[in-house]
């Protein structure tokens, strides 16, 4: 039997709720988009450079294989 002056304390912390799942780490796409927003000018420059390079490669290959 418990002594009369003892109090049973409820457990600390909230029990895990079945509706709230722990957050998954952000995906690489989300991290890349966040980084692109943060460094807008540099990312746009690299995107433009890549697009022009790829377009130049495809035009060059089309010219060589005609």
PDB file of N, CA, C and O in Angstrom:
ATOM      1  N   UNK A   1       0.830  -1.172   0.000  1.00  0.00           N
ATOM      2  CA  UNK A   1       0.000   0.000   0.000  1.00  0.00           C
ATOM      3  C   UNK A   1       0.877   1.238   0.000  1.00  0.00           C
ATOM      4  O   UNK A   1       1.948   1.240   0.607  1.00  0.00           O
ATOM      5  N   UNK A   2       0.422   2.323  -0.693  1.00  0.00           N
ATOM      6  CA  UNK A   2       1.181   3.564  -0.778  1.00  0.00           C
ATOM      7  C   UNK A   2       1.084   4.339   0.534  1.00  0.00           C
ATOM      8  O   UNK A   2       0.042   4.328   1.190  1.00  0.00           O
ATOM      9  N   UNK A   3       2.166   5.008   0.913  1.00  0.00           N
ATOM     10  CA  UNK A   3       2.082   5.873   2.081  1.00  0.00           C
ATOM     11  C   UNK A   3       1.088   6.996   1.805  1.00  0.00           C
ATOM     12  O   UNK A   3       0.931   7.385   0.647  1.00  0.00           O
ATOM     13  N   UNK A   4       0.418   7.527   2.808  1.00  0.00           N
ATOM     14  CA  UNK A   4      -0.642   8.516   2.590  1.00  0.00           C
ATOM     15  C   UNK A   4      -0.149   9.830   2.001  1.00  0.00           C
ATOM     16  O   UNK A   4      -0.947  10.518   1.364  1.00  0.00           O
ATOM     17  N   UNK A   5       1.094  10.223   2.168  1.00  0.00           N
ATOM     18  CA  UNK A   5       1.586  11.509   1.663  1.00  0.00           C
ATOM     19  C   UNK A   5       2.161  11.416   0.247  1.00  0.00           C
ATOM     20  O   UNK A   5       2.526  12.445  -0.321  1.00  0.00           O
ATOM     21  N   UNK A   6       2.253  10.241  -0.330  1.00  0.00           N
ATOM     22  CA  UNK A   6       2.842  10.112  -1.659  1.00  0.00           C
ATOM     23  C   UNK A   6       1.812  10.454  -2.734  1.00  0.00           C
ATOM     24  O   UNK A   6       0.628  10.139  -2.610  1.00  0.00           O
ATOM     25  N   UNK A   7       2.284  11.094  -3.767  1.00  0.00           N
ATOM     26  CA  UNK A   7       1.427  11.463  -4.888  1.00  0.00           C
ATOM     27  C   UNK A   7       2.015  10.816  -6.135  1.00  0.00           C
ATOM     28  O   UNK A   7       3.213  10.923  -6.397  1.00  0.00           O
ATOM     29  N   UNK A   8       1.185  10.163  -6.877  1.00  0.00           N
ATOM     30  CA  UNK A   8       1.646   9.544  -8.125  1.00  0.00           C
ATOM     31  C   UNK A   8       1.608  10.601  -9.208  1.00  0.00           C
ATOM     32  O   UNK A   8       0.546  11.126  -9.542  1.00  0.00           O
ATOM     33  N   UNK A   9       2.777  10.912  -9.756  1.00  0.00           N
ATOM     34  CA  UNK A   9       2.881  11.945 -10.782  1.00  0.00           C
ATOM     35  C   UNK A   9       2.553  11.348 -12.140  1.00  0.00           C
ATOM     36  O   UNK A   9       2.920  10.209 -12.428  1.00  0.00           O
ATOM     37  N   UNK A  10       1.861  12.120 -12.979  1.00  0.00           N
ATOM     38  CA  UNK A  10       1.597  11.629 -14.342  1.00  0.00           C
ATOM     39  C   UNK A  10       2.903  11.579 -15.131  1.00  0.00           C
ATOM     40  O   UNK A  10       3.844  12.308 -14.818  1.00  0.00           O
ATOM     41  N   UNK A  11       2.966  10.741 -16.129  1.00  0.00           N
ATOM     42  CA  UNK A  11       4.197  10.663 -16.926  1.00  0.00           C
ATOM     43  C   UNK A  11       4.471  11.994 -17.617  1.00  0.00           C
ATOM     44  O   UNK A  11       3.555  12.685 -18.063  1.00  0.00           O
ATOM     45  N   UNK A  12       5.744  12.329 -17.694  1.00  0.00           N
ATOM     46  CA  UNK A  12       6.122  13.593 -18.333  1.00  0.00           C
ATOM     47  C   UNK A  12       6.111  13.424 -19.843  1.00  0.00           C
ATOM     48  O   UNK A  12       6.345  12.327 -20.350  1.00  0.00           O
ATOM     49  N   UNK A  13       5.841  14.500 -20.558  1.00  0.00           N
ATOM     50  CA  UNK A  13       5.804  14.460 -22.016  1.00  0.00           C
ATOM     51  C   UNK A  13       4.464  13.962 -22.518  1.00  0.00           C
ATOM     52  O   UNK A  13       3.752  13.233 -21.828  1.00  0.00           O
ATOM     53  N   UNK A  14       4.145  14.359 -23.700  1.00  0.00           N
ATOM     54  CA  UNK A  14       2.897  13.938 -24.304  1.00  0.00           C
ATOM     55  C   UNK A  14       3.081  12.580 -24.966  1.00  0.00           C
ATOM     56  O   UNK A  14       4.121  12.325 -25.573  1.00  0.00           O
ATOM     57  N   UNK A  15       2.099  11.721 -24.859  1.00  0.00           N
ATOM     58  CA  UNK A  15       2.207  10.445 -25.571  1.00  0.00           C
ATOM     59  C   UNK A  15       2.141  10.702 -27.074  1.00  0.00           C
ATOM     60  O   UNK A  15       1.489  11.651 -27.510  1.00  0.00           O
ATOM     61  N   UNK A  16       2.796   9.882 -27.854  1.00  0.00           N
ATOM     62  CA  UNK A  16       2.761  10.103 -29.310  1.00  0.00           C
ATOM     63  C   UNK A  16       1.340   9.972 -29.838  1.00  0.00           C
ATOM     64  O   UNK A  16       0.624   9.018 -29.533  1.00  0.00           O
ATOM     65  N   UNK A  17       0.961  10.942 -30.624  1.00  0.00           N
ATOM     66  CA  UNK A  17      -0.378  10.950 -31.193  1.00  0.00           C
ATOM     67  C   UNK A  17      -0.366  10.176 -32.503  1.00  0.00           C
ATOM     68  O   UNK A  17       0.577  10.304 -33.285  1.00  0.00           O
ATOM     69  N   UNK A  18      -1.396   9.375 -32.755  1.00  0.00           N
ATOM     70  CA  UNK A  18      -1.398   8.603 -34.012  1.00  0.00           C
ATOM     71  C   UNK A  18      -1.594   9.478 -35.248  1.00  0.00           C
ATOM     72  O   UNK A  18      -1.285   9.050 -36.360  1.00  0.00           O
ATOM     73  N   UNK A  19      -2.110  10.709 -35.068  1.00  0.00           N
ATOM     74  CA  UNK A  19      -2.361  11.547 -36.243  1.00  0.00           C
ATOM     75  C   UNK A  19      -1.143  12.361 -36.646  1.00  0.00           C
ATOM     76  O   UNK A  19      -1.046  12.775 -37.801  1.00  0.00           O
ATOM     77  N   UNK A  20      -0.217  12.603 -35.738  1.00  0.00           N
ATOM     78  CA  UNK A  20       0.958  13.405 -36.082  1.00  0.00           C
ATOM     79  C   UNK A  20       2.158  12.482 -36.218  1.00  0.00           C
ATOM     80  O   UNK A  20       2.597  11.864 -35.249  1.00  0.00           O
ATOM     81  N   UNK A  21       2.670  12.400 -37.415  1.00  0.00           N
ATOM     82  CA  UNK A  21       3.848  11.588 -37.671  1.00  0.00           C
ATOM     83  C   UNK A  21       5.081  12.470 -37.534  1.00  0.00           C
ATOM     84  O   UNK A  21       5.000  13.675 -37.771  1.00  0.00           O
ATOM     85  N   UNK A  22       6.208  11.904 -37.161  1.00  0.00           N
ATOM     86  CA  UNK A  22       7.419  12.722 -37.101  1.00  0.00           C
ATOM     87  C   UNK A  22       7.786  13.208 -38.506  1.00  0.00           C
ATOM     88  O   UNK A  22       7.608  12.492 -39.492  1.00  0.00           O
ATOM     89  N   UNK A  23       8.297  14.424 -38.577  1.00  0.00           N
ATOM     90  CA  UNK A  23       8.619  14.996 -39.891  1.00  0.00           C
ATOM     91  C   UNK A  23       9.811  14.282 -40.497  1.00  0.00           C
ATOM     92  O   UNK A  23      10.819  14.040 -39.833  1.00  0.00           O
ATOM     93  N   UNK A  24       9.675  13.952 -41.761  1.00  0.00           N
ATOM     94  CA  UNK A  24      10.783  13.348 -42.486  1.00  0.00           C
ATOM     95  C   UNK A  24      11.776  14.442 -42.836  1.00  0.00           C
ATOM     96  O   UNK A  24      11.397  15.606 -42.960  1.00  0.00           O
ATOM     97  N   UNK A  25      13.034  14.086 -42.994  1.00  0.00           N
ATOM     98  CA  UNK A  25      13.997  15.111 -43.409  1.00  0.00           C
ATOM     99  C   UNK A  25      13.620  15.644 -44.784  1.00  0.00           C
ATOM    100  O   UNK A  25      13.096  14.893 -45.607  1.00  0.00           O
ATOM    101  N   UNK A  26      13.874  16.922 -45.054  1.00  0.00           N
ATOM    102  CA  UNK A  26      13.475  17.490 -46.346  1.00  0.00           C
ATOM    103  C   UNK A  26      14.177  16.769 -47.503  1.00  0.00           C
ATOM    104  O   UNK A  26      15.327  16.345 -47.388  1.00  0.00           O
ATOM    105  N   UNK A  27      13.462  16.644 -48.603  1.00  0.00           N
ATOM    106  CA  UNK A  27      14.018  15.945 -49.761  1.00  0.00           C
ATOM    107  C   UNK A  27      15.083  16.811 -50.428  1.00  0.00           C
ATOM    108  O   UNK A  27      15.194  18.005 -50.152  1.00  0.00           O
ATOM    109  N   UNK A  28      15.848  16.198 -51.293  1.00  0.00           N
ATOM    110  CA  UNK A  28      16.890  16.926 -52.004  1.00  0.00           C
ATOM    111  C   UNK A  28      16.294  18.001 -52.899  1.00  0.00           C
ATOM    112  O   UNK A  28      16.900  19.054 -53.099  1.00  0.00           O
ATOM    113  N   UNK A  29      15.106  17.740 -53.439  1.00  0.00           N
ATOM    114  CA  UNK A  29      14.450  18.735 -54.298  1.00  0.00           C
ATOM    115  C   UNK A  29      14.087  19.967 -53.476  1.00  0.00           C
ATOM    116  O   UNK A  29      14.307  21.096 -53.916  1.00  0.00           O
ATOM    117  N   UNK A  30      13.531  19.752 -52.280  1.00  0.00           N
ATOM    118  CA  UNK A  30      13.180  20.888 -51.428  1.00  0.00           C
ATOM    119  C   UNK A  30      14.420  21.675 -51.037  1.00  0.00           C
ATOM    120  O   UNK A  30      14.402  22.906 -51.040  1.00  0.00           O
ATOM    121  N   UNK A  31      15.499  20.972 -50.700  1.00  0.00           N
ATOM    122  CA  UNK A  31      16.733  21.661 -50.332  1.00  0.00           C
ATOM    123  C   UNK A  31      17.291  22.448 -51.512  1.00  0.00           C
ATOM    124  O   UNK A  31      17.782  23.564 -51.339  1.00  0.00           O
ATOM    125  N   UNK A  32      17.219  21.871 -52.712  1.00  0.00           N
ATOM    126  CA  UNK A  32      17.721  22.572 -53.899  1.00  0.00           C
ATOM    127  C   UNK A  32      16.888  23.803 -54.204  1.00  0.00           C
ATOM    128  O   UNK A  32      17.430  24.850 -54.558  1.00  0.00           O
ATOM    129  N   UNK A  33      15.562  23.684 -54.068  1.00  0.00           N
ATOM    130  CA  UNK A  33      14.697  24.833 -54.322  1.00  0.00           C
ATOM    131  C   UNK A  33      14.946  25.943 -53.295  1.00  0.00           C
ATOM    132  O   UNK A  33      14.984  27.122 -53.647  1.00  0.00           O
ATOM    133  N   UNK A  34      15.115  25.559 -52.024  1.00  0.00           N
ATOM    134  CA  UNK A  34      15.395  26.552 -50.984  1.00  0.00           C
ATOM    135  C   UNK A  34      16.727  27.245 -51.259  1.00  0.00           C
ATOM    136  O   UNK A  34      16.852  28.456 -51.075  1.00  0.00           O
ATOM    137  N   UNK A  35      17.721  26.474 -51.701  1.00  0.00           N
ATOM    138  CA  UNK A  35      19.028  27.045 -52.008  1.00  0.00           C
ATOM    139  C   UNK A  35      18.931  27.968 -53.223  1.00  0.00           C
ATOM    140  O   UNK A  35      19.596  29.003 -53.268  1.00  0.00           O
ATOM    141  N   UNK A  36      18.107  27.599 -54.208  1.00  0.00           N
ATOM    142  CA  UNK A  36      17.956  28.425 -55.400  1.00  0.00           C
ATOM    143  C   UNK A  36      17.308  29.766 -55.058  1.00  0.00           C
ATOM    144  O   UNK A  36      17.689  30.802 -55.603  1.00  0.00           O
ATOM    145  N   UNK A  37      16.332  29.740 -54.157  1.00  0.00           N
ATOM    146  CA  UNK A  37      15.677  30.979 -53.748  1.00  0.00           C
ATOM    147  C   UNK A  37      16.666  31.864 -52.997  1.00  0.00           C
ATOM    148  O   UNK A  37      16.686  33.081 -53.180  1.00  0.00           O
ATOM    149  N   UNK A  38      17.483  31.245 -52.154  1.00  0.00           N
ATOM    150  CA  UNK A  38      18.440  32.006 -51.353  1.00  0.00           C
ATOM    151  C   UNK A  38      19.535  32.626 -52.229  1.00  0.00           C
ATOM    152  O   UNK A  38      19.978  33.744 -51.965  1.00  0.00           O
ATOM    153  N   UNK A  39      19.968  31.915 -53.256  1.00  0.00           N
ATOM    154  CA  UNK A  39      21.045  32.404 -54.128  1.00  0.00           C
ATOM    155  C   UNK A  39      20.503  32.568 -55.538  1.00  0.00           C
ATOM    156  O   UNK A  39      20.984  31.926 -56.471  1.00  0.00           O
ATOM    157  N   UNK A  40      19.511  33.419 -55.692  1.00  0.00           N
ATOM    158  CA  UNK A  40      18.775  33.551 -56.943  1.00  0.00           C
ATOM    159  C   UNK A  40      19.620  33.888 -58.152  1.00  0.00           C
ATOM    160  O   UNK A  40      19.525  33.198 -59.167  1.00  0.00           O
ATOM    161  N   UNK A  41      20.451  34.932 -58.084  1.00  0.00           N
ATOM    162  CA  UNK A  41      21.208  35.371 -59.251  1.00  0.00           C
ATOM    163  C   UNK A  41      22.176  34.323 -59.756  1.00  0.00           C
ATOM    164  O   UNK A  41      22.250  34.065 -60.958  1.00  0.00           O
ATOM    165  N   UNK A  42      22.914  33.724 -58.849  1.00  0.00           N
ATOM    166  CA  UNK A  42      23.912  32.727 -59.243  1.00  0.00           C
ATOM    167  C   UNK A  42      23.235  31.490 -59.835  1.00  0.00           C
ATOM    168  O   UNK A  42      23.715  30.927 -60.818  1.00  0.00           O
ATOM    169  N   UNK A  43      22.117  31.070 -59.231  1.00  0.00           N
ATOM    170  CA  UNK A  43      21.407  29.891 -59.731  1.00  0.00           C
ATOM    171  C   UNK A  43      20.833  30.142 -61.121  1.00  0.00           C
ATOM    172  O   UNK A  43      20.904  29.273 -61.990  1.00  0.00           O
ATOM    173  N   UNK A  44      20.266  31.324 -61.333  1.00  0.00           N
ATOM    174  CA  UNK A  44      19.732  31.643 -62.663  1.00  0.00           C
ATOM    175  C   UNK A  44      20.840  31.703 -63.709  1.00  0.00           C
ATOM    176  O   UNK A  44      20.658  31.256 -64.841  1.00  0.00           O
ATOM    177  N   UNK A  45      21.985  32.254 -63.326  1.00  0.00           N
ATOM    178  CA  UNK A  45      23.125  32.301 -64.256  1.00  0.00           C
ATOM    179  C   UNK A  45      23.565  30.887 -64.631  1.00  0.00           C
ATOM    180  O   UNK A  45      23.793  30.603 -65.806  1.00  0.00           O
ATOM    181  N   UNK A  46      23.688  29.995 -63.639  1.00  0.00           N
ATOM    182  CA  UNK A  46      24.104  28.625 -63.926  1.00  0.00           C
ATOM    183  C   UNK A  46      23.050  27.872 -64.741  1.00  0.00           C
ATOM    184  O   UNK A  46      23.392  27.082 -65.620  1.00  0.00           O
ATOM    185  N   UNK A  47      21.764  28.117 -64.449  1.00  0.00           N
ATOM    186  CA  UNK A  47      20.698  27.473 -65.225  1.00  0.00           C
ATOM    187  C   UNK A  47      20.750  27.931 -66.675  1.00  0.00           C
ATOM    188  O   UNK A  47      20.623  27.114 -67.587  1.00  0.00           O
ATOM    189  N   UNK A  48      20.938  29.239 -66.899  1.00  0.00           N
ATOM    190  CA  UNK A  48      21.021  29.771 -68.264  1.00  0.00           C
ATOM    191  C   UNK A  48      22.239  29.217 -68.989  1.00  0.00           C
ATOM    192  O   UNK A  48      22.159  28.839 -70.158  1.00  0.00           O
ATOM    193  N   UNK A  49      23.356  29.171 -68.293  1.00  0.00           N
ATOM    194  CA  UNK A  49      24.584  28.649 -68.891  1.00  0.00           C
ATOM    195  C   UNK A  49      24.415  27.175 -69.278  1.00  0.00           C
ATOM    196  O   UNK A  49      24.846  26.760 -70.354  1.00  0.00           O
ATOM    197  N   UNK A  50      23.795  26.396 -68.408  1.00  0.00           N
ATOM    198  CA  UNK A  50      23.562  24.979 -68.701  1.00  0.00           C
ATOM    199  C   UNK A  50      22.618  24.812 -69.881  1.00  0.00           C
ATOM    200  O   UNK A  50      22.850  23.974 -70.753  1.00  0.00           O
ATOM    201  N   UNK A  51      21.549  25.610 -69.909  1.00  0.00           N
ATOM    202  CA  UNK A  51      20.584  25.526 -71.013  1.00  0.00           C
ATOM    203  C   UNK A  51      21.239  25.870 -72.347  1.00  0.00           C
ATOM    204  O   UNK A  51      21.047  25.167 -73.339  1.00  0.00           O
ATOM    205  N   UNK A  52      22.011  26.952 -72.365  1.00  0.00           N
ATOM    206  CA  UNK A  52      22.682  27.333 -73.605  1.00  0.00           C
ATOM    207  C   UNK A  52      23.718  26.295 -74.026  1.00  0.00           C
ATOM    208  O   UNK A  52      23.863  26.012 -75.215  1.00  0.00           O
ATOM    209  N   UNK A  53      24.435  25.727 -73.066  1.00  0.00           N
ATOM    210  CA  UNK A  53      25.411  24.683 -73.383  1.00  0.00           C
ATOM    211  C   UNK A  53      24.755  23.443 -73.963  1.00  0.00           C
ATOM    212  O   UNK A  53      25.243  22.871 -74.938  1.00  0.00           O
ATOM    213  N   UNK A  54      23.648  23.030 -73.361  1.00  0.00           N
ATOM    214  CA  UNK A  54      22.935  21.857 -73.868  1.00  0.00           C
ATOM    215  C   UNK A  54      22.341  22.124 -75.241  1.00  0.00           C
ATOM    216  O   UNK A  54      22.385  21.263 -76.119  1.00  0.00           O
ATOM    217  N   UNK A  55      21.787  23.309 -75.428  1.00  0.00           N
ATOM    218  CA  UNK A  55      21.230  23.674 -76.733  1.00  0.00           C
ATOM    219  C   UNK A  55      22.339  23.713 -77.791  1.00  0.00           C
ATOM    220  O   UNK A  55      22.158  23.232 -78.909  1.00  0.00           O
ATOM    221  N   UNK A  56      23.479  24.287 -77.426  1.00  0.00           N
ATOM    222  CA  UNK A  56      24.616  24.316 -78.353  1.00  0.00           C
ATOM    223  C   UNK A  56      25.100  22.923 -78.706  1.00  0.00           C
ATOM    224  O   UNK A  56      25.438  22.655 -79.858  1.00  0.00           O
ATOM    225  N   UNK A  57      25.136  22.030 -77.715  1.00  0.00           N
ATOM    226  CA  UNK A  57      25.554  20.651 -77.969  1.00  0.00           C
ATOM    227  C   UNK A  57      24.588  19.965 -78.934  1.00  0.00           C
ATOM    228  O   UNK A  57      25.022  19.283 -79.863  1.00  0.00           O
ATOM    229  N   UNK A  58      23.287  20.140 -78.723  1.00  0.00           N
ATOM    230  CA  UNK A  58      22.306  19.486 -79.594  1.00  0.00           C
ATOM    231  C   UNK A  58      22.340  20.057 -81.010  1.00  0.00           C
ATOM    232  O   UNK A  58      22.227  19.309 -81.981  1.00  0.00           O
ATOM    233  N   UNK A  59      22.493  21.368 -81.135  1.00  0.00           N
ATOM    234  CA  UNK A  59      22.589  21.985 -82.458  1.00  0.00           C
ATOM    235  C   UNK A  59      23.881  21.523 -83.148  1.00  0.00           C
ATOM    236  O   UNK A  59      23.875  21.225 -84.342  1.00  0.00           O
ATOM    237  N   UNK A  60      24.968  21.465 -82.406  1.00  0.00           N
ATOM    238  CA  UNK A  60      26.232  21.000 -82.978  1.00  0.00           C
ATOM    239  C   UNK A  60      26.145  19.554 -83.451  1.00  0.00           C
ATOM    240  O   UNK A  60      26.621  19.230 -84.540  1.00  0.00           O
ATOM    241  N   UNK A  61      25.551  18.695 -82.657  1.00  0.00           N
ATOM    242  CA  UNK A  61      25.395  17.300 -83.070  1.00  0.00           C
ATOM    243  C   UNK A  61      24.467  17.168 -84.277  1.00  0.00           C
ATOM    244  O   UNK A  61      24.707  16.351 -85.165  1.00  0.00           O
ATOM    245  N   UNK A  62      23.415  17.969 -84.303  1.00  0.00           N
ATOM    246  CA  UNK A  62      22.508  17.928 -85.461  1.00  0.00           C
ATOM    247  C   UNK A  62      23.230  18.384 -86.720  1.00  0.00           C
ATOM    248  O   UNK A  62      23.008  17.827 -87.795  1.00  0.00           O
ATOM    249  N   UNK A  63      24.097  19.393 -86.601  1.00  0.00           N
ATOM    250  CA  UNK A  63      24.846  19.890 -87.759  1.00  0.00           C
ATOM    251  C   UNK A  63      25.851  18.836 -88.248  1.00  0.00           C
ATOM    252  O   UNK A  63      26.025  18.644 -89.451  1.00  0.00           O
ATOM    253  N   UNK A  64      26.509  18.157 -87.296  1.00  0.00           N
ATOM    254  CA  UNK A  64      27.516  17.165 -87.698  1.00  0.00           C
ATOM    255  C   UNK A  64      26.902  15.894 -88.278  1.00  0.00           C
ATOM    256  O   UNK A  64      27.548  15.203 -89.066  1.00  0.00           O
ATOM    257  N   UNK A  65      25.697  15.586 -87.908  1.00  0.00           N
ATOM    258  CA  UNK A  65      25.098  14.320 -88.359  1.00  0.00           C
ATOM    259  C   UNK A  65      24.072  14.511 -89.478  1.00  0.00           C
ATOM    260  O   UNK A  65      23.294  13.598 -89.754  1.00  0.00           O
ATOM    261  N   UNK A  66      24.056  15.662 -90.117  1.00  0.00           N
ATOM    262  CA  UNK A  66      23.060  15.896 -91.180  1.00  0.00           C
ATOM    263  C   UNK A  66      23.382  15.122 -92.440  1.00  0.00           C
ATOM    264  O   UNK A  66      22.647  15.209 -93.423  1.00  0.00           O
TER     265      UNK A  66
END
